[in-house]
Structure formats: C-alpha cells, structure tokens
C-alpha cells in the first residue's frame, strides 16, 4: 500500500512540474535552494516560488482566532524571494525526531532559532494559521499534538540579506508531511542614503531633527550591521564639531507586530547606537539620551513596503536638559 501511495505522489509531482511555466521548468524559477540535505525518501509534492513577496513568519504562539491576521503580534513579515515546498518523507522517525534532525542540520548550516514548538506549545489555534495547513491542508490536518514547528534565521545570507526557514512536520498516514518554507529579506541600499556631519548640522538647524537611513539592523534585532559604520562615524564627527551639542537618539519602527514589541525593539536599537558612539568613538555618554517610540511617529503610510521603509529609521534631535 505504501508503494502505491508513493507512485501516486510521484505522478502528482510530475504533473506539477509539467504545469510549470517554461522558465521554471528550465531551472530559472526564483526558488531558494534548500540549505540542508533532506533525509533519504523525501519527495517534493509541491513548490511555490516568487522573486518577491511578503511572507508571514510565525515566531510565537498562535492564541487568537483569525489566523495570521488575528495574530499579528506573533508574526514577522519578511519581504523578498520566497520558496514554499510541501515534502513527503518516507521515514520510520516520528515527527519530533525528524524535527530534531532538521533543526540540527539547519544549525550546522548557520541558522539560529527564533521559535520552536510542539503540540499545545504552538498555541490553541496554531494548526489553522500554520504554513503547512495554509499550503496543503489535506496533509496537515493531523491532531495538533502530533505536529512540530520551528522558525530559524541565518544572518548575512545572500549578499548581506538574512534568510529565514519555517519548518512544520505532521504525520500523514504512513508518511510525514513537511512544509519547508524559505524567505530571504532584501538588503537595503546604503550608497544613496549616506549623510555627512555637515548635512546633519544643517538639518538640525533648519528642521530641528535629522532622520537617518544609513543605520541598519538585523530583522527583529538590535545588532547593528557593519554597513552602518560610516553613518555612525559621521554622528561622532558632528558631536566633535559641536562640543556643546547634546542629542536624543530616537529609534523608530514600522507597524508590523504589536506596539509593545516595537516599542521595546526601538528602545534597544536606540541604545545600541548610543553604545556604538560611546565605545567605538569615545563620545561622552552624558551628551546622548536613547529613546524608542516604536511606530508612534510615522513619516509615511505603513500600508506598503516603501512607506514602511521610511518609517524604519533613527532620528537625532537636539536635547536640552
């Protein structure tokens, strides 16, 4: 019976490949390669790939009704290339054991955990919002207690972009169904947004603030990326040129995720900039005050990616005690 099932699955996979556009069949599809080797006996049931889309990555328990839309604080949106694979594994391993194997292989490939769960730990409404159920509900309708999920991130993958993996595993008859999604965030461009110390001084005088878009962080992190160094160096020059100047260093985010989450994230990022100025450039910490406001002061709409990019920024504001 298992052999008959596999023959049916192979036929379905061949039908999917035959239905692909010519560019995809020729190997030009924008799919991200699997970063690990899957166990022997793995078959690809479906592949959906896009060169650019928004992907909802689950990073916390799903506790509300309404799927992804109802659990926005438990989700991070990744914008860039996405590849979604539904796999079937002919294995004697349990879902828990296979999840551990895949997690170990991803860790060896440089991925770090963001969120892992099994059964009830995934939340009472996880199954309906899960990536496997959204992509192939008939293969992921097993009892929630039998399913596993993990989200992981690899920093600096692909020209400085971050890569994310979401892996869900569920029993599917004698096989194991695996939803293996990969999403890559698009790196921001630095060259067009550098600001000199002199330009900062003019904007502070004319506008009372300066918005900086040359300070970059890993997604959902306060770790400053190396390409931010030139902008932070210019801030230190500004403070050196104007020894009487004191600055509020204000972190801003877009509105993806809860307000409480973004408020804490913006505070941590503002603190990270102050720490870099003090430790790397010897700036007197008494001249700097970090502050995070989350998405309370947007510069543009948060309804599209261009607006959200404008809202993710660090601002300098003159500070008088």
N, C-alpha and C positions, 0 to 999 in steps of 0.2 A: 504494500500500500504506500509506503514511503517513497519507493522508486517511482510509482505512478504520479505521486504529488510533484516530485522533482521534475519529471518530464513535462508536466503541465506548466510548472513555473518557468522552465527553460523556454517553452513555446511562447509564454506571455512576454518574457524578456526580449525574445527575438522580434515579436510583434511591435513592442515599444521602440526598439532600435529602427525597425523598418519605417515607423511612422515619424521618426525624427526628421527635421529639415536636412537638406543635403550638407550644409556647413557643419551641423552637429555630427552627422554620420561620418564625415571626413576628419573628425577629431578637432574641429575648430570651436566646439562649444565652450562657453566661458566657465566650465566646471572647474572647481578647485580639486586638485588631486587629493586622494586620501593620504593623510600624513603618516599612517601606520599600515602594516600588513594585517589584514583580517585573517581569522583562523581558516584553515582548510575546510572546504564545504560551504563557503559563503557564496551566495548567488545574489546578483543585483536584480531586484524586481522592478524598480522604477528609479529614474534620475530626472530631477528638475533642476535646471541651471539658468542663471541670469547674470549678465555682466554687471548689473547694478539694481539693487532693490533694498527695501527696508526689511530687516529680519528681526523678529521679536524673540530675544533670547531669555528664557526663564532662568532667573537667578535667585529665586526664593520660593517659599511655599505658596501654592495657589489655594487661597482660602475663601475667595468670593465667587459668587455666581457671575456669569457673564464672560467666561473665557478670558482671553488676553485683554480685551478692553476693560473687563471688570477687575483686573488685577495689575493695573499699570505700574504700581509701586514694586511689583515682583518681577518686572520685565525690564530689560535694557534693549534699546533699539540699535542695531548695527546697520550701517549703510555702506553698501559696496557689493562686490561679487558674492553670490550665494550659490551653493550646490547642496541639494537635498536628495539623499539616497535612502530608499527603502530596501533593506537587505534581509535575506533569509539565511540563517545559519543552521546547517545540519550538524548538531553537536550534542554530545552527552552532558555538557555542562549545564548548570542551572543559570537562570538569568543573572543571579547575584554573582556567580563565579565568572561568567563571561564579562559582566560589567567590570569586575576587578581586573581581569586580563586586559581589557581595552583601556581602562584607566591607567594601568601601569605602563602600557605601551605609549600612550599619549604623554605621560610624564617623562618617559625616556626621550620622547621627541621634542621636549621643551615646553610642554603645556603645563600650566598651573591651575589648580582647582578654583572655581568660583562658587559652585554649589553642587552638592551631591545629595541624593535622597533615595529611599526605597520604601514602597508601600505608603503607609499613613504619613510618613515624614515628608512626603511630597505635597501634602495638603489634601483636604477633602474633595476638592474639585480639580485635582491635577489632570486626571485622565482626559477630560473633555478639552482642556486647554493645551495638552501636551503636543509636541511636534509630530509624534508618530500618529496620534489619533487624527490630527488635522490633515496629515498627508495620506494616510491609509487606514481609515477607521476599522475596516474589517480585520486587520492584522493586529490591532492594538486595543481590542475590546475585552482583553482578559481582566480578571479581577485586579483592582489597584494594588492589592497586597503583593502580587506576583511581579510587579513591574519595577524597573530601576531607571534612574535618570542622572546624568551628570552634565555640567557645563564647565568648560575649561577654556583658558586663554593662553595664547603664545604671543609674547611681545616681540615687535620688530620683525615679523614675518613678511616677506614680500615687499621690498623697497621701503622698509620702515613702517609698514602697516601692521596692525595687530590682527591675529587670526583667532577665531572662536570656533569651538566644537561643542555641539549638543548631541548627546547620545542617549537614546531611550531604548530599553530592551523589554520585551514581553513574550511570554510563552505563546506560540501559535501552532496548536496541535502538537505534532511530534517535533516541530522545529522551534527556533527562536527568531522572532521578528526584531530587527534592529533598525531604528531610524537614526541615520548618521548625517547630521547637518553641519556644514561648514560655512562660515561667513567671514569675510575679511573687510575691515574698516579701511576706507580710503585715506591715505596720508594727506595731511594738509600741506599746502604750498607755503614756503617761507619767504622766498625772494621778493614777492610783491608787497609784503606787509611789514618790512623792517622799518623802524622809526629811530632816528638819531636822537641824542640827548638835546640838541638844539631844537629839533622839531617838538620834542616833548615839552621843553620850556615854553615855546610859543603857544602850544595848545593849552597849557596850564594857565598862561596869562590871558589868552583870548576866550577860552571856554570854561575855565575853572576845573578841568579834568582832562585826562588823556586815556583813550581806550587802546589797549594793546592786544594785537592778534598774533604776536610772534612768540608767545609763551605757550608751549604745548605740553599736554599731559596724556598719559595712557588713559584709555577709556575707563571710567569709573575708578580713577586712581588719582592720587596727588603726587605721583612720581613725575618730576619734570624731565622732559625728553632733552637729549643733548642739543638738538637744533634750536633750543630756546636760549642758548648761552649768549648769543650776540645781543638779543634784546635785553636780557638781564644786565649785561655789561654796560649797555647804554643807560640803564637806570642808575647804575652806580656812578657813571660819569656825570649824569645830571645832578646827583647829590653832591658829588665832589665840586662841580662848578658853582653850586649854590649852597654853601655851607649852612645857611640859615633855614633852608627848606626842610620841612617835615612832611611826610606823606602817609595818607591812608592807602593801603594796598588792598583793593576790593576785588574779591572773586565773584564772578557771575557764571551762571549755567543756563542751559535751555530748560524746557519744562518737562522733559522726559523723565519719568519717575516721580515719586512723591515729593512734596515740598520739603518735608523734614529731611529726606535723604539728600536732596540737592543743597539744602542749607548747610548741612554738615560737610558735604563734598566741597562746596565753595569756600568754607572756612579752612579746611585742610589745605586747599590749593593756595589760598592767600598766605597761610603760614609757611608753606613750602617756598614761596617766592621770597618772603622775608628771611627765612633761614638761609637761602642761597645767597642773598645780598650780604648778610652778616658773615657767613662762614667763608664764602669764596672771594668776597671783595672788601671785607673789613669795614662794612658800613656800621655805624653806631646804631644798635638796636633801638635806642631811645628816640631815634628820628623816624621810626616806622611803626605803623599800627595796622596789623592784619584784620580784615573784616570780610565776612562772607554774607551775601544776601540772596543766594540761590537764584531763582528766576523772578525775583520781586521787581527788578528794574530792566525789563527787556528793551532792546534798541530796535527790534523788528518783530514781525509775527513769528510765532513758534509753529505755524501750520505747515511750513515747508522747510526743506533742508537748508536752503540759502538763508532764511531768516534765523533758524536755529544756530547756524554758524556765526552770525553776527552777535548773537546773544551769549555765546561762549567766549568769555574774554576776561582779562584782568584790567582794572582801571586804577589809575593813580589820581588822587585828589589831595590838594594841599590840606594839611592838618595843623590847626592851631589849638594848643592845649586849653 
